Amino acid sequence: AAVRGPLSEPGAAVEVAGLRQEEEGEVVVLELRGRLRAGSRYVLHLGFQGRLEEDLDGLFLTRYTDGGQSSMLIASQMEPTYARSVYPCFDEPAMKATFNIRIIHDPSYVALSNMPAIDVSEVKDENGSLWTVTTFNTSLKMSTYLTAFVICDFDYVTRTERGNEIRIWARKEAVKNGYVDYALNITGPIFSFLEDILNVSYPLPKTDLVALPDFGAGGMENWGLMIFQEATLMNFPNDEFTSRKAVIALVLSHELGHQACEQSKEILRYIFFQFKWFGNLVTMNWWNDLWLNEGLASYFEYLGATFVEPKLSLDKIFYAHVVQPVLREDSELTRSLSEREDKIKGSFSLMSLFDNITYSKGASITWMLSGFLTEKLFIRALTSYLKEFSFSNANQDDLWTHIQMVVDAQDEVQLPAPVKQIMDSWTCQNGFPVLTLNLTTGTVRQEQFFNKNNRKSTDSYNNTWIIPISWMRNGSSQPLTWLDKSSKMFPEMQVSESEYDWILLNVNLSGYYRVNYDQINLKRLACLLENDPKAIPTVSRFQLIDDVFALTGFGYVPIETALELTKYLAREDELFIWNVVLLNLIPDNLESTLKNHEIYPLLKKYLLKRMLPIYHYYAGFIRQNVDALEDDYFAQMYLEKFLATACWLGLQDCLDLSSELYAKWRDNPEHKIPFLIRRTVCCYGVAVGSDKEWNFAWEMYNQTESIEEDEDILLYAMSCAKESWLLYRYLQYGLSDTLFYSNCTSVIISHVANKDIGHHIAWEFVTENWPLLSQRYGHELLHDVLKVMGRFVKTDVQIQELQVFYNATLEEDEREAITMLLESAKLKNIERRKQLLKVASWLEKNVDD
């Protein structure tokens, strides 16, 4: 290492006495022989080297196959703090610099970075081998986490949009087959859409998008060189699963959103191309405001995606994929959206910020903000924010200031408090509020939404929010109003004696909160749903049902209240709403526990009657023209769960349909089962059939050309067999090294254990074969199976049975943990059983309505 300077004095230098690395703070300490003069400029020269690992962080190596040939490539992922593992730097978002990058590489590969290459030359090494030197243009001023490198032998497709060259790079075979054409066609329009809406022009001359066979994130918004997981960028032209297009549109839109703004299990986080006008142009000062990147990007992701795919319904998708899942997560009260800077120091705690609170809560709060400001004012404020902070850094207060300036300059939109005060109540506090409306007095009060079933008396939940309330009365929209204290009386919300006088709050999801109505209003809403469900907008029906089930789960209202709202379902034609009902009534992992004699026959009778109209509507398409569903995004997302429930409830037509489609495929393997229902059809094809059907699934699984997604489907389907000897044989097959080239034993055991007749069989199998299984899988497998078994323990005797086995197989410290796990599972199951008995007795009274 050498330090030259002060620069005004030629040749002067300060000697470096020593250099040491401190692992703890991830810093390098330089000890100098002389003193540095304040206010002078010095240049530090450092030589450095690092290791190329195959770990997907920093600079990494990936192996893959392309057209049957094995290949490798080098790529980078610097966010949040991996740049420091690639080159020495001040690796913090607020320290921006320009970068001069040169890459020396094998001549048969191409090198890519953030900027266009300005020179490609050749150089010989000491052995006389020839190398290529690619030199890139000086970058714009940016944070270290956005620098990027890819060295690969991919092909690309290209187009120019407003003078910006866009290239999408992928495996040669994928490019030749047209898999990235869709992404190329929509990238340009999304760019232009963002430029126009934000009135900020994209500052780079080119954009490369690279589809990596293996990548840790859905996408990474490096300026000018975006990197994606292959699956989020490719659309297979013969792909029946067109909702993949929605995913591509979303991911692209999200990442492109970032290109202006440096602020970035599931489908929607990927879906829109981390909208990086937020983030790259304006970066958060420090990671505690990461949501400024990611939340804003996630919000624009949806605007961009629905712009290029107008068939997507923006508010439905936004509610189903963003708001509803994050409300469930955020009720755990884990952290606030914007944390204090001093809470986030180490690189480990940084990683935990890349979660749904940052992305989805950030997007939900942005949606609410845009709603009460109006989109026009919101975009105007963002544009001025982006302009002022271009190529520099900002924190959330800077954004609030720009919004305040825009609000002050007009008089149409009146706010009850300064923007900062309103928004800090949402970004700096944990959790969110629930509003309770009393129709008789017109009083609305707020409290923090928390689980009343396990409240510790010491917890204090006295937070208040400043809450925008959009509402409707008897079907007509009312002016937006605000709740800015813990409770308030709204005379306009008092209703008459008439049962046709009803009120709905938080219409179309304008606010990030839940609503709890009094019994009078709920009765009226339930009545309205039975007479005229369309009087309540679709998203509001979804919210109403989702809120009331969440309130039930947290002890605010009895389960019967939620059930009353399901009576109308025979008239519900939206899968999007059916999905939320089924998730609440038949949670995915509980199907086997619900098969008990008390509740199953009642559920069967009650639900099937209501499912038939929409079931027949979709079954018609499946039998006659499944392609007609290719633009029905929610059919692609939710039809599978709906169909699986109908079959699980024993609907004869559903079982017949599965048998028919499965038999057609058996007779002619070219007759593929439609992708969107393949998993359910294969499962029930095997369940209704005999060993012939099972053996066919086994045969198809073992075909070398079967694709991974189909292999997963078949592994699952074979666990659906209804004869115990087939399940035993399946588990036995799973043990054999020769039959499974990739070790699927633990997947098979888990699938079988999840089935109503399978959990005993799986348990017996694990205990009998433990020596062999333990040697292969260690205790990981045991924990997985235990989780499933935990759903069935209701008595101490059952716990003792499991305990005997665990005592023989586990170390002492693990035994205690397992005992606690079983105890809490038992309590949970006893609670659930109480709840199920209530559901059963309600169903008994209402099953014939």
ABEGO torsion letter per residue (X at the ends): XBBBOBAABBGBBBBBABBBBBAAAGBBBBBBABBBBBGBBBBBBBBBBBBBBBAGBEBBBBBBBBGGBBBBBBBBBAOAAAAAAABBBBBBAABBBBBBBBBBBBAABBBBBABBBABBBBBBBAAGBBBBBBBBBBBBBBBAAABBBBBBBBBBBBBBBGGBBBBBBBBAAAAAAGAAAAAAAAAAAAAAAAAAAAGBBBABABBBBBBBABBABABBABBGBBBBBAAAABBBAABABAAAAAAAAAAAAAAAAAAABABXXBAAAAABBBBAABGAABBBABAAAAAAAAAAAAAAAAAAAAAABAABBAAAAAAAAAAAAAAAAAAAGABBABBBAAABABAAAAAAABBAAAAAAAAAAAAAAAAAAEAAAAAAAAAAAAAAABGBBBBAAAAAAAAAAAAAABAABBBABBAAAAAAAAAABBEBBBBBBBAAAGBBBBBBBBBAAABBAABBBABBBBBBBBBBBGGBBBBBBBBABABBBBAAABBBABAABBBBBGBGGABBBBBBBBAAAAAAAAAAAAABAAABBAAAAAAAAAAAAAAAAAGABBAAAAAAAAAAAAABABAAAAAAAAAAABBAAAAAAAABAAAAAAAAAAAAAAAAAAAAAAAAAAAABAAAAAABAAAAAAAAAAAAAAAAAGBAAAAAAAAAAAAAAAABAABBBBAAAAAAAAAAAAAABBAAAAAAAAAAAABAABBAAAAAAAAAAAAABABAAAAAAAAAAAABAAABABBAAAAAAAAAAABAAAAAAAAAAAAAAAAAAAAAAEAAAAAAAAAAAAAABABAAAAAAAAAAAAAABBAAAAAAAAAAAAAAAAAAAAAAAAAAAAAAAAAAAAAX
